[in-house]
Amino acid sequence: MTSLVACAFLSLIISLVALPRPCTAFRMPSPVHRTPRTRVRSRQPSLLRMSASEDASDTIMRIDNVHAEVGEEEEKVVKILDGFSLEVKKGEVHAIMGPNGSGKSTLSKVITGHPDYRVIEGSITFKGEDVLDMDVDERALAGIFLAFQYPVEIAGVSNSDFLRAAVNIRRKREGLDDLDAIEFSMKMFEELDKLGLDPSFLDRGINAGFSGGEKKRNEVLQMVMLNPDLVILDETDSGLDVDSLKTTAEAVNNFKASHPDKTFLIITHYQRLLDLIKADRVSVMKKGRVVLTGGPDLATTIEQWGYGDWLEKEAAGGREAVLA
């Protein structure tokens, strides 16, 4: 039983970074039937400024009217995403904020293909391709990366073996040659030093015995080594002390500075992470959908006023507000 559980967890984690699956416990089921429909967004011109039309070719990911649920038995099925729509531009840092239970982490799982979550309506396109028709590993190979809120420990699979295999499979997808052991080690040690991780971590099992901060920095290490096109940070600031948060944010900023075309979707409750990683746009979720979108100053407003009645009015009206 223990080996089956380990195999299942290993399959899920490896799939998310594009390694071959050693077992089929978490193989994605066939895509469910979805009936897309156009979402009507009602706006109030007297209060809200309409967003300017932008070139669709700049959009790296478009999520349109997604409804998603979790649970197997009919009486236990819970709908979490309820008409979620979002457009993310290439090279953008887009923050997703919202109270507990608003569906932020569910969104990250739906995008990356967690098998427990079912999309019953809507569509997600990434670089023009239908994400919902892809298996988990295909999404990773396409360039989608998720840094987990709660990274899983996998004993028996070393960080170095795991990352070298994942990096070379990703490079193969991009038409590049494999990194040999020396090239890989040089790159790895350089990034370890930036993140303040001890080189001995490479020989240990994935996240095995790591502190909370070390696990989060290990996720960022995977991001840097895999070089994805879309990075989803799911509450990376959760459980980090001030120093670990600064180190993690600095690594993310360095990666973004050297790869300006990379896109980030940052999921967080608080402004403190956005004080260190500057967002271009901020969207606020409530009850499974976006109720407010604005510039980086919106995070400051959230910090001051919280997620109270002023957001409830937007959610109750069923509109997606766009602030100047």
C-alpha positions in Angstrom: 0.0 0.0 0.0 2.8 2.4 0.9 4.5 1.8 -2.5 1.2 2.5 -4.3 0.7 5.7 -2.5 4.3 6.8 -3.2 3.9 5.9 -6.8 0.7 7.9 -7.1 2.3 11.0 -5.5 5.4 10.6 -7.6 3.4 10.3 -10.8 1.5 13.6 -10.1 4.5 15.6 -9.2 6.6 14.3 -12.1 3.8 15.0 -14.5 3.6 18.6 -13.4 7.3 19.1 -14.4 7.0 16.9 -17.5 8.8 13.7 -16.5 7.6 10.4 -17.8 5.0 8.8 -15.5 6.2 5.6 -13.8 2.6 4.6 -13.1 -0.9 5.7 -14.3 -2.6 6.4 -11.0 -2.9 10.1 -11.9 -3.4 9.9 -15.7 -5.8 12.6 -16.7 -9.2 11.3 -17.7 -10.7 12.0 -21.1 -11.8 15.6 -21.4 -15.3 16.2 -20.1 -17.9 17.6 -22.3 -18.0 21.3 -22.1 -20.6 23.7 -23.6 -18.9 27.1 -24.0 -21.0 30.1 -23.9 -20.3 33.8 -24.2 -20.3 35.6 -20.9 -22.0 38.9 -20.8 -20.1 41.5 -18.7 -22.3 44.3 -17.4 -20.5 47.5 -16.6 -21.4 50.9 -15.2 -19.8 53.6 -17.4 -20.5 56.3 -14.9 -18.4 54.6 -12.3 -16.0 52.5 -14.2 -13.6 53.1 -17.1 -13.9 50.6 -19.9 -10.6 48.9 -20.6 -8.9 49.8 -23.9 -8.9 47.1 -26.6 -5.6 45.4 -26.9 -3.9 43.2 -29.5 -5.1 39.6 -29.0 -1.7 38.4 -30.2 -0.2 39.7 -26.9 -2.4 37.4 -24.9 -0.6 34.3 -23.6 -3.5 32.8 -21.6 -7.2 33.4 -21.9 -9.7 31.9 -19.4 -13.3 32.3 -20.5 -16.3 31.6 -18.3 -14.8 28.6 -16.5 -17.0 26.7 -14.1 -15.2 24.0 -12.1 -16.2 21.6 -9.3 -14.7 19.0 -7.0 -16.1 15.9 -5.4 -17.2 12.5 -6.6 -20.5 11.7 -5.1 -23.4 14.0 -6.2 -24.3 15.2 -2.8 -20.6 16.0 -2.1 -19.9 17.9 -5.3 -18.8 21.5 -4.6 -18.7 24.1 -7.3 -15.7 26.4 -6.7 -15.1 28.4 -9.9 -18.3 30.1 -11.1 -17.9 31.9 -14.4 -14.2 32.8 -13.9 -12.8 34.9 -16.8 -9.3 36.4 -17.1 -6.9 37.5 -19.8 -3.2 37.5 -19.2 -0.7 39.2 -21.4 2.7 37.9 -22.4 5.4 39.2 -20.1 2.9 40.4 -17.6 3.0 40.0 -13.8 -0.6 39.5 -12.9 -1.6 39.1 -9.3 -4.7 37.2 -8.1 -6.0 38.3 -4.7 -9.0 37.3 -2.7 -10.3 36.0 0.7 -10.0 32.4 1.8 -12.4 30.1 -0.1 -12.6 32.4 -3.1 -11.1 29.8 -5.5 -7.6 31.1 -6.0 -5.7 27.8 -5.4 -8.4 25.9 -7.3 -7.7 28.2 -10.2 -4.1 27.1 -10.2 -5.0 23.4 -10.1 -7.5 23.8 -12.9 -5.0 25.5 -15.1 -2.3 22.8 -14.5 -4.8 19.9 -14.7 -5.2 18.4 -11.2 -7.5 15.4 -11.8 -9.7 16.1 -8.7 -11.1 19.2 -10.4 -13.6 19.0 -13.2 -14.2 21.9 -15.7 -17.9 21.6 -16.6 -18.1 24.8 -18.7 -15.8 27.3 -20.3 -12.4 27.3 -21.9 -8.7 27.9 -21.2 -6.3 28.7 -24.0 -2.5 29.0 -23.6 -0.4 30.3 -26.5 -3.5 29.6 -28.7 -3.9 26.0 -27.7 -6.8 24.4 -25.8 -5.4 23.6 -22.3 -8.3 21.5 -21.2 -7.6 18.9 -23.9 -4.0 18.5 -22.6 -2.8 16.0 -20.0 -0.9 17.3 -17.0 2.5 16.6 -18.5 1.5 18.1 -21.9 0.7 21.4 -20.1 4.1 21.3 -18.4 5.8 20.7 -21.7 3.9 23.6 -23.2 5.5 25.8 -20.6 3.1 26.0 -17.7 4.8 25.8 -14.2 3.1 25.7 -10.8 5.0 26.5 -7.6 2.9 24.7 -5.0 1.4 26.3 -1.9 2.3 23.0 0.0 5.2 21.3 -1.8 5.1 17.5 -1.4 8.0 15.5 -0.1 9.2 12.6 -2.2 11.7 10.4 -0.5 14.0 8.3 -2.8 14.1 10.7 -5.7 17.0 13.1 -5.5 16.6 16.7 -6.5 19.5 16.5 -8.9 18.1 13.4 -10.8 14.6 14.8 -10.8 15.6 18.2 -12.2 18.1 17.0 -14.7 15.6 14.7 -16.3 12.9 17.3 -16.3 15.1 20.0 -17.7 16.3 17.8 -20.5 12.8 16.7 -21.5 11.8 20.3 -21.6 14.8 21.2 -23.7 14.0 18.4 -26.1 10.5 19.8 -26.5 12.1 23.1 -27.5 14.5 21.5 -30.0 17.6 22.0 -27.8 20.4 19.5 -26.9 20.5 17.9 -23.5 22.6 19.4 -20.8 25.4 17.1 -19.9 26.3 16.5 -16.3 28.9 19.2 -16.1 26.7 21.9 -17.8 23.8 21.0 -15.6 25.9 21.0 -12.4 27.4 24.4 -13.2 24.0 25.9 -13.8 22.5 24.2 -10.7 25.2 25.4 -8.3 24.9 28.9 -9.6 21.2 29.0 -8.8 21.6 27.2 -5.5 24.0 30.0 -4.3 21.5 32.7 -5.4 18.7 31.0 -3.3 20.9 30.3 -0.3 20.4 26.6 -0.6 23.1 24.2 0.6 24.5 22.0 -2.3 23.8 18.9 -0.1 20.1 19.4 -1.0 20.8 18.0 -4.4 21.5 14.5 -3.1 18.4 14.5 -0.8 14.9 13.4 -1.7 12.7 16.1 -3.2 11.8 18.4 -0.2 12.6 15.6 2.2 13.3 17.1 5.6 13.3 20.6 4.2 12.0 23.5 6.3 9.0 25.5 4.9 11.3 28.2 3.6 13.6 25.6 1.9 10.7 23.9 0.2 9.5 27.2 -1.3 13.0 28.1 -2.4 13.3 24.7 -3.9 10.1 25.4 -5.9 11.8 28.6 -7.2 14.9 26.6 -8.1 12.8 24.3 -10.2 11.2 27.3 -11.9 14.6 28.8 -12.8 16.0 25.5 -14.1 12.9 24.6 -16.1 12.5 28.0 -17.7 8.7 27.9 -18.2 6.7 30.5 -20.2 4.0 30.9 -17.6 4.8 30.7 -13.9 2.0 30.3 -11.3 3.1 31.1 -7.8 0.4 29.7 -5.4 0.7 31.6 -2.2 4.5 31.4 -2.3 4.7 33.8 0.7 2.7 31.4 2.9 4.8 30.2 5.8 7.9 32.2 5.0 9.7 34.4 7.4 10.9 37.8 6.3 14.4 36.7 5.2 13.1 33.7 3.3 10.5 35.8 1.6 13.1 38.4 0.5 15.4 35.7 -0.9 12.6 34.0 -2.8 11.3 37.3 -4.2 14.8 38.3 -5.3 15.2 35.1 -7.2 11.9 35.6 -8.9 12.8 39.2 -9.8 16.2 38.1 -11.2 14.5 35.5 -13.3 12.0 38.0 -14.6 14.6 40.6 -15.3 16.7 38.2 -17.4 13.6 36.9 -19.1 11.2 39.8 -19.6 8.9 37.8 -21.9 8.1 35.4 -19.1 4.6 35.7 -17.6 3.7 35.4 -13.9 0.4 34.7 -12.2 0.9 35.4 -8.5 -1.8 34.1 -6.1 -1.6 35.8 -2.7 -3.7 37.1 0.1 -1.5 39.9 1.1 0.3 43.0 -0.3 3.6 42.1 1.3 4.6 39.8 -1.6 3.6 42.4 -4.1 5.8 44.9 -2.3 8.7 42.7 -3.3 7.5 41.5 -6.7 5.8 44.3 -8.6 2.5 43.4 -10.4 1.4 45.0 -13.6 -2.2 44.1 -13.0 -4.2 42.9 -10.0 -7.5 41.0 -10.1 -9.6 40.2 -7.1 -11.5 37.0 -6.8 -14.7 36.4 -4.7 -17.1 33.5 -4.9 -15.2 31.8 -7.7 -14.9 34.7 -10.2 -13.1 38.0 -10.8 -15.0 40.9 -9.3 -12.5 43.7 -9.7 -9.4 44.3 -11.9 -7.0 47.2 -11.7 -3.4 48.4 -11.6 -0.9 47.7 -8.8 -2.5 50.3 -6.5 -5.5 48.0 -6.1 -3.4 45.8 -3.8 -2.8 48.8 -1.6 -6.6 49.4 -1.5 -7.2 45.7 -0.5 -4.6 46.0 2.2 -6.4 49.1 3.6 -10.1 48.1 3.2 -9.9 44.3 3.0 -12.4 42.1 1.1 -15.6 43.6 2.6 -18.8 45.2 1.4 -17.3 47.3 -1.3 -16.3 44.1 -3.2 -19.6 42.4 -2.3 -21.5 45.0 -4.3 -19.5 44.1 -7.4 -19.9 40.4 -6.8 -23.7 40.8 -6.2 -24.1 42.7 -9.4 -22.5 39.9 -11.3 -20.1 42.3 -13.1 -16.4 42.3 -13.6 -15.2 45.8 -12.8 -12.2 47.3 -14.5 -10.6 50.2 -12.7 -8.3 52.8 -14.2 
